[in-house]
Amino acid sequence: MLKLEKMCVSKSMLANPKNTVFNAKRLLIGRKFDDPEVQGDLKHFPFQIVNEGGKPKIKVEFKGQTKVFTPEKTSSMALNKMKEKRC
């Protein structure tokens, strides 16, 4: 599963780097926006991380609109996409 996920991210990064979300689950779930590790990781992500109520959320263009998602939601969306399309 991990290898498949990496292949999907690699393909998507080439086509749409600012809207390709990766490592969000591992790095953001259960952390506060002000957490030093979250702050240190902000500069490494091509997508935006915003502060909503002290929690880090992911801001991307999705279906032609700017959307803000929780890390949990982006993880769920990624799993569903892999199930549907097998990348």
Short mmCIF file of the C-alpha atoms (twelve columns), coordinates in Angstrom:
data_MODEL
# 
_entry.id   MODEL 
# 
loop_
_atom_site.group_PDB 
_atom_site.id 
_atom_site.type_symbol 
_atom_site.label_atom_id 
_atom_site.label_alt_id 
_atom_site.label_comp_id 
_atom_site.label_asym_id 
_atom_site.label_seq_id 
_atom_site.Cartn_x 
_atom_site.Cartn_y 
_atom_site.Cartn_z 
_atom_site.pdbx_PDB_model_num 
ATOM 1  C CA . MET A 1  0.000   0.000  0.000   1 
ATOM 2  C CA . LEU A 2  2.805   2.445  0.847   1 
ATOM 3  C CA . LYS A 3  4.513   1.864  -2.497  1 
ATOM 4  C CA . LEU A 4  1.224   2.497  -4.319  1 
ATOM 5  C CA . GLU A 5  0.692   5.694  -2.337  1 
ATOM 6  C CA . LYS A 6  4.186   6.949  -3.217  1 
ATOM 7  C CA . MET A 7  3.570   6.233  -6.906  1 
ATOM 8  C CA . CYS A 8  0.315   8.221  -6.783  1 
ATOM 9  C CA . VAL A 9  1.978   11.171 -5.067  1 
ATOM 10 C CA . SER A 10 4.874   11.146 -7.539  1 
ATOM 11 C CA . LYS A 11 2.524   11.313 -10.540 1 
ATOM 12 C CA . SER A 12 0.416   14.033 -8.969  1 
ATOM 13 C CA . MET A 13 3.416   16.122 -7.872  1 
ATOM 14 C CA . LEU A 14 4.526   16.459 -11.483 1 
ATOM 15 C CA . ALA A 15 1.115   17.599 -12.684 1 
ATOM 16 C CA . ASN A 16 -0.073  19.718 -9.750  1 
ATOM 17 C CA . PRO A 17 2.523   20.286 -6.994  1 
ATOM 18 C CA . LYS A 18 0.691   23.010 -5.022  1 
ATOM 19 C CA . ASN A 19 -2.378  20.834 -4.582  1 
ATOM 20 C CA . THR A 20 -0.698  17.494 -3.926  1 
ATOM 21 C CA . VAL A 21 -1.055  16.760 -0.217  1 
ATOM 22 C CA . PHE A 22 1.387   14.297 1.329   1 
ATOM 23 C CA . ASN A 23 2.600   13.440 4.844   1 
ATOM 24 C CA . ALA A 24 -0.299  15.420 6.314   1 
ATOM 25 C CA . LYS A 25 -1.541  12.551 8.441   1 
ATOM 26 C CA . ARG A 26 1.852   11.734 9.902   1 
ATOM 27 C CA . LEU A 27 2.911   15.333 10.542  1 
ATOM 28 C CA . LEU A 28 -0.285  17.220 11.354  1 
ATOM 29 C CA . ILE A 29 -2.914  15.008 13.012  1 
ATOM 30 C CA . GLY A 30 -3.123  15.621 16.744  1 
ATOM 31 C CA . ARG A 31 -0.837  18.650 16.702  1 
ATOM 32 C CA . LYS A 32 -1.442  22.322 17.285  1 
ATOM 33 C CA . PHE A 33 -0.576  24.887 14.621  1 
ATOM 34 C CA . ASP A 34 1.971   26.481 16.962  1 
ATOM 35 C CA . ASP A 35 3.777   23.172 17.580  1 
ATOM 36 C CA . PRO A 36 7.472   23.687 16.726  1 
ATOM 37 C CA . GLU A 37 7.497   20.589 14.496  1 
ATOM 38 C CA . VAL A 38 4.507   21.841 12.510  1 
ATOM 39 C CA . GLN A 39 6.127   25.267 12.142  1 
ATOM 40 C CA . GLY A 40 9.385   23.670 11.021  1 
ATOM 41 C CA . ASP A 41 7.587   21.567 8.395   1 
ATOM 42 C CA . LEU A 42 5.608   24.452 6.867   1 
ATOM 43 C CA . LYS A 43 8.448   25.495 4.584   1 
ATOM 44 C CA . HIS A 44 8.810   21.973 3.179   1 
ATOM 45 C CA . PHE A 45 5.240   21.568 1.937   1 
ATOM 46 C CA . PRO A 46 4.272   22.850 -1.526  1 
ATOM 47 C CA . PHE A 47 0.667   23.192 -0.297  1 
ATOM 48 C CA . GLN A 48 -0.549  25.753 2.230   1 
ATOM 49 C CA . ILE A 49 -1.088  25.023 5.913   1 
ATOM 50 C CA . VAL A 50 -3.365  27.510 7.670   1 
ATOM 51 C CA . ASN A 51 -4.298  28.096 11.294  1 
ATOM 52 C CA . GLU A 52 -7.963  27.543 12.102  1 
ATOM 53 C CA . GLY A 53 -8.768  27.608 15.794  1 
ATOM 54 C CA . GLY A 54 -5.208  26.659 16.711  1 
ATOM 55 C CA . LYS A 55 -5.245  23.552 14.515  1 
ATOM 56 C CA . PRO A 56 -3.325  23.109 11.258  1 
ATOM 57 C CA . LYS A 57 -5.542  22.736 8.209   1 
ATOM 58 C CA . ILE A 58 -4.657  22.255 4.557   1 
ATOM 59 C CA . LYS A 59 -5.668  24.868 1.994   1 
ATOM 60 C CA . VAL A 60 -5.819  23.759 -1.655  1 
ATOM 61 C CA . GLU A 61 -7.665  24.324 -4.904  1 
ATOM 62 C CA . PHE A 62 -10.215 21.503 -5.171  1 
ATOM 63 C CA . LYS A 63 -12.669 21.196 -8.048  1 
ATOM 64 C CA . GLY A 64 -12.084 24.827 -9.032  1 
ATOM 65 C CA . GLN A 65 -12.582 26.263 -5.551  1 
ATOM 66 C CA . THR A 66 -10.292 27.125 -2.672  1 
ATOM 67 C CA . LYS A 67 -11.016 24.671 0.126   1 
ATOM 68 C CA . VAL A 68 -9.670  24.093 3.627   1 
ATOM 69 C CA . PHE A 69 -9.506  20.491 4.863   1 
ATOM 70 C CA . THR A 70 -8.457  18.817 8.080   1 
ATOM 71 C CA . PRO A 71 -5.489  16.432 7.809   1 
ATOM 72 C CA . GLU A 72 -7.882  13.578 8.609   1 
ATOM 73 C CA . LYS A 73 -10.124 14.521 5.668   1 
ATOM 74 C CA . THR A 74 -7.232  14.699 3.200   1 
ATOM 75 C CA . SER A 75 -6.072  11.276 4.364   1 
ATOM 76 C CA . SER A 76 -9.549  9.854  3.817   1 
ATOM 77 C CA . MET A 77 -9.794  11.466 0.384   1 
ATOM 78 C CA . ALA A 78 -6.426  10.027 -0.648  1 
ATOM 79 C CA . LEU A 79 -7.409  6.516  0.405   1 
ATOM 80 C CA . ASN A 80 -10.698 6.754  -1.464  1 
ATOM 81 C CA . LYS A 81 -8.956  8.004  -4.600  1 
ATOM 82 C CA . MET A 82 -6.459  5.124  -4.481  1 
ATOM 83 C CA . LYS A 83 -9.308  2.642  -4.105  1 
ATOM 84 C CA . GLU A 84 -11.220 4.142  -7.028  1 
ATOM 85 C CA . LYS A 85 -8.551  4.640  -9.585  1 
ATOM 86 C CA . ARG A 86 -5.543  2.687  -8.449  1 
ATOM 87 C CA . CYS A 87 -3.751  5.875  -9.537  1 
# 
